[in-house]
Amino acid sequence: MINWVTASTQRVLCTGALGVNGVWAVRALLHRGADVVATDAREDFSLAPELAGGAVVFRTLDVSDADAVDAAVAEVAPEVVVHMAALMPGAAQADPDRGYRVNVMGTANVLRAARAHGVCRVAFTSSKGAYGAIEGAHGHPGYAPLAEDAPLRPVSIYDHAKVASEGLGLNYAADGGPAFVALRFANIYGPGKLARHGPMSLVSRLIEDAWAGRPTRIAHGAQQRDDQVYVRDVGEAIALAALAPGLPRAAIYNVASGEAPTLAEIADAVRAAVPGADIEVGPGLDPMGLGVPYYCVLDQTRARRELGFAARYDLRSGIADYLQGLEATR
C-alpha cells in the first residue's frame, strides 16, 4: 500500500467539507491543485458561497450510512480521503448514541471503504479533546507544552469518540492500510465558528460582538490561558496532512499556534483592533464553564519536523484577518 502523496492533481474526497474547518481545508486543497470532491450531510454553502455552483463537485453524504460511504468512495475513487464530518461536543453529549454513530462508526465506515477501494491515505481531524482533562505541569498555572505522547484522559462523549477514531485509524494503517494521519487541534477561532459552534466559540464571540457593536460580558475566566489557532492555519494543516509526501504510515500531530494568551489578553487585542469595543471579563478560570481543565498549550515540534506545519497567524494577525473577512460581508 502506498503511503505517500506527491502529485498536485490528486483526487481528494472530503467529508464535512462545508463546516467551519472544512471550507478552509477545501480552499487550501484547491490552491494546491487537488481535484476535490466535497461531501457533507446537507448542502449549505453559506460559509463558502464561492464554492457553490460547480467550483467543486458536491455530494450529500451521511457518514453514519456505511453503504452510502462505500458507494461514494467507490464512485469517486480518491487517492486521499479527508475525514472531517463530526457531531459537535454538545450535540454528541446530549445524544450519546448518535454521537458514537456519527463520530466513531462514521470513521469506521470511512476507513473500511478506503481500504476496500484502494485509498492510499486518510487524514482525520481530531481534537485536543483526545487529551481530555489536562493535569500537572501541563495545566494551570504552568502550561508546559503537551506533546502527542502525553496521557489521554478523555471525559466527554466527543473526547472518547476522537480517541476511538484515532485508534481505528492507527489499527487500519498497521493492518493493510490505508495510511492514517490525525490532527489534534487546539482551540480554533475563525469566521463561521460562532454561528455553527455557539458556546464553543468564545474568541469568535469577542471578535464578532466587537465588530457588530455589541457589548460582551463574560462572568469569569480572565486569567485562563489556552492555545488558540486561526482557522486559515487549520485549513493549511489539513491540506498538508492530505498531500504532504514522505509522512509516516501512521501519525498524529498537534496543530496549534503555540501561543496561549489569557482571555484578558485576547480581549485587549480585540479592543486594539476595534477601538471602542465594549468587553468585560470577570476574574478567574474556565470561562466556558466546562468544569474540565481542557485548557493547555500544544507542543508543535512533531508537526514542524514531519508535517512541515507552522502557524502563520498569531493572535493579532488572526484577529485582523477575521475582521477583514467580516467587513467583506457587509
Residue pairs with C-beta under 8 A, 6 or more apart in sequence:
1 120
1 176
1 177
1 178
1 179
2 120
2 179
3 120
3 121
3 173
3 177
3 179
3 247
3 248
3 249
4 120
4 121
4 179
4 245
4 246
4 247
5 79
5 80
5 120
5 121
5 242
5 243
5 244
5 245
6 245
8 32
8 33
8 34
8 243
9 33
9 34
9 35
10 34
10 35
10 78
10 79
10 80
10 242
10 243
11 34
11 35
11 36
11 37
11 76
11 77
11 78
11 79
11 80
12 29
12 34
12 35
12 36
12 37
12 78
12 79
12 80
12 81
12 82
12 242
12 243
13 37
13 39
13 72
13 73
13 76
13 78
13 80
13 81
13 82
14 22
14 25
14 26
14 29
14 36
14 37
14 38
14 39
14 81
14 82
14 84
15 39
15 40
15 61
15 63
15 81
15 82
15 83
15 84
15 85
15 106
15 110
16 22
16 39
16 40
16 63
16 83
16 84
16 85
16 86
16 125
17 23
17 25
17 26
17 36
17 38
17 39
17 40
17 56
17 58
17 82
17 84
18 38
18 40
18 42
18 43
18 44
18 45
18 47
18 48
18 51
19 40
19 47
19 84
19 85
19 196
20 47
20 188
20 190
20 191
20 192
20 193
20 196
20 197
20 231
21 84
21 125
21 185
21 188
21 231
21 234
21 235
21 238
22 38
22 40
22 84
23 47
23 48
23 51
23 192
23 235
24 190
24 231
24 232
24 234
24 235
24 236
24 238
25 82
25 84
25 234
25 235
25 238
25 239
25 242
26 36
26 38
26 48
26 51
26 56
26 235
27 48
27 51
27 235
28 235
28 236
28 238
28 239
29 36
29 82
29 238
29 239
29 242
29 243
30 36
30 55
30 56
31 239
32 239
32 243
34 239
34 242
34 243
36 56
36 57
37 56
37 57
37 58
37 59
37 76
37 78
38 51
38 56
38 57
38 58
38 59
39 58
39 59
39 60
39 61
39 72
39 85
40 58
40 60
40 61
40 85
41 60
41 61
41 62
41 63
41 85
42 60
43 58
43 60
45 51
45 52
47 191
47 192
47 196
59 72
61 68
61 69
61 72
61 85
62 68
63 69
63 83
63 85
63 102
63 106
63 107
63 109
63 110
64 101
64 102
64 105
64 106
64 109
65 109
66 105
66 109
66 112
66 113
69 106
69 109
69 110
69 112
69 113
70 109
70 112
70 113
70 116
70 117
72 113
73 81
73 110
73 113
73 114
73 116
73 117
73 119
74 113
74 116
74 117
77 117
77 118
78 119
79 119
79 120
79 121
80 119
80 120
80 121
80 122
80 123
80 242
80 243
81 110
81 114
81 119
81 121
81 122
81 123
81 178
82 122
82 123
82 125
82 238
82 241
82 242
83 106
83 107
83 110
83 122
83 123
83 124
83 125
84 125
84 238
85 102
85 106
86 102
86 103
86 106
86 125
86 158
86 161
87 95
87 98
87 99
87 102
87 103
87 158
88 158
88 196
88 197
88 200
89 129
89 156
89 157
89 158
89 200
90 198
90 199
90 200
91 98
91 99
92 98
92 99
92 100
92 102
92 103
92 156
92 157
92 158
92 161
93 99
93 156
93 157
93 158
96 157
99 157
99 158
99 161
100 157
100 161
103 157
103 158
103 161
103 162
103 165
104 161
104 164
104 165
104 168
107 124
107 164
107 165
107 168
107 169
108 168
110 122
111 122
111 168
111 169
111 172
111 178
111 180
113 119
114 122
114 172
114 177
114 178
115 172
115 176
115 177
115 178
119 177
119 178
120 177
120 178
120 179
121 178
121 179
121 180
121 181
121 242
121 247
122 169
122 172
122 178
122 179
122 180
122 181
123 181
123 182
123 183
123 238
123 241
123 242
124 165
124 166
124 169
124 180
124 181
124 182
124 183
125 182
125 183
125 185
125 238
126 162
126 165
126 166
126 182
126 183
126 184
126 185
126 252
127 158
127 159
127 162
127 184
127 185
128 146
128 184
128 185
128 186
128 187
128 227
128 254
128 256
128 294
128 296
128 298
129 154
129 156
129 158
129 159
129 162
129 294
130 152
130 154
130 159
130 162
130 163
130 166
130 184
131 146
131 150
131 151
131 152
131 153
131 154
131 184
131 294
131 296
132 152
132 153
132 154
132 155
132 159
132 292
132 294
133 153
133 155
133 292
133 293
133 294
134 146
134 153
134 293
134 294
134 295
134 296
135 153
135 293
137 144
138 144
138 145
138 146
138 150
138 296
138 297
139 293
139 295
139 296
140 224
140 225
140 285
140 293
140 295
143 225
143 260
143 296
143 297
144 297
145 258
145 297
145 298
145 299
145 300
146 254
146 296
146 297
146 298
146 299
147 254
147 299
147 301
147 302
148 184
148 252
148 253
148 254
148 299
148 302
152 163
154 160
154 162
154 163
155 292
156 292
162 184
165 182
166 182
166 252
169 180
169 182
169 250
170 180
170 250
170 252
172 178
172 180
173 179
173 180
173 249
173 250
174 249
174 250
179 247
179 249
179 250
180 249
180 250
180 251
181 241
181 242
181 247
181 250
181 251
181 252
181 253
181 307
182 251
182 252
182 253
183 237
183 238
183 241
183 252
183 253
183 254
183 255
184 252
184 253
184 254
184 255
184 298
185 229
185 234
185 255
185 256
186 226
186 227
186 228
186 229
186 254
186 255
186 256
186 257
186 296
186 298
187 203
187 226
187 227
187 228
187 229
188 228
188 229
188 230
188 231
188 234
189 201
189 203
189 204
189 207
189 228
189 229
189 230
189 231
189 318
189 322
190 204
190 230
190 231
190 232
190 234
190 318
190 322
191 204
191 231
191 322
191 325
191 326
192 231
193 200
193 201
193 204
193 231
194 201
194 204
194 205
194 208
199 288
200 288
202 218
202 263
202 287
202 288
203 228
203 266
204 322
205 216
206 216
206 266
206 267
206 270
206 279
207 270
207 273
207 274
207 319
207 322
207 323
207 326
208 326
209 215
209 216
209 277
209 279
210 216
210 270
210 271
210 273
210 274
210 277
210 278
210 279
211 274
211 323
211 326
211 327
214 278
215 278
215 279
215 280
216 267
216 277
216 278
216 279
216 280
217 280
218 263
218 280
218 281
218 282
218 287
219 282
220 281
220 282
220 283
220 284
220 285
220 286
220 287
221 263
221 281
221 282
221 284
221 285
221 286
221 287
221 288
222 262
222 263
222 264
222 267
222 281
222 282
222 283
222 284
222 287
223 262
223 263
223 264
223 283
223 284
223 285
224 262
224 263
224 284
224 285
224 286
224 287
224 295
225 260
225 261
225 262
225 295
225 297
226 260
226 261
226 263
226 294
226 295
226 296
227 256
227 257
227 258
227 259
227 260
227 296
227 297
227 298
228 256
228 257
228 259
228 260
228 261
228 266
228 315
228 318
229 255
229 256
229 257
229 311
230 257
230 311
230 313
230 317
230 318
230 321
230 322
232 312
232 313
232 318
232 321
233 255
233 257
233 309
233 311
233 312
233 313
234 255
236 309
236 312
237 253
237 255
237 303
237 307
237 309
240 307
240 308
240 309
241 247
241 253
241 307
244 307
244 308
247 306
247 307
248 306
251 302
251 306
251 307
253 302
253 303
253 306
253 307
253 309
254 298
254 299
254 300
254 302
254 303
255 298
255 303
255 309
256 297
256 298
256 300
256 311
257 311
257 313
257 314
257 315
258 297
258 298
258 300
258 311
259 314
259 315
260 295
260 296
260 297
261 269
261 315
263 281
263 287
264 281
265 315
266 315
267 279
267 281
269 315
269 316
269 319
270 277
270 279
270 319
271 277
271 279
272 316
273 316
273 319
273 320
273 323
274 323
281 287
285 295
286 293
286 295
300 309
300 310
300 311
303 309
303 310
304 310
313 321
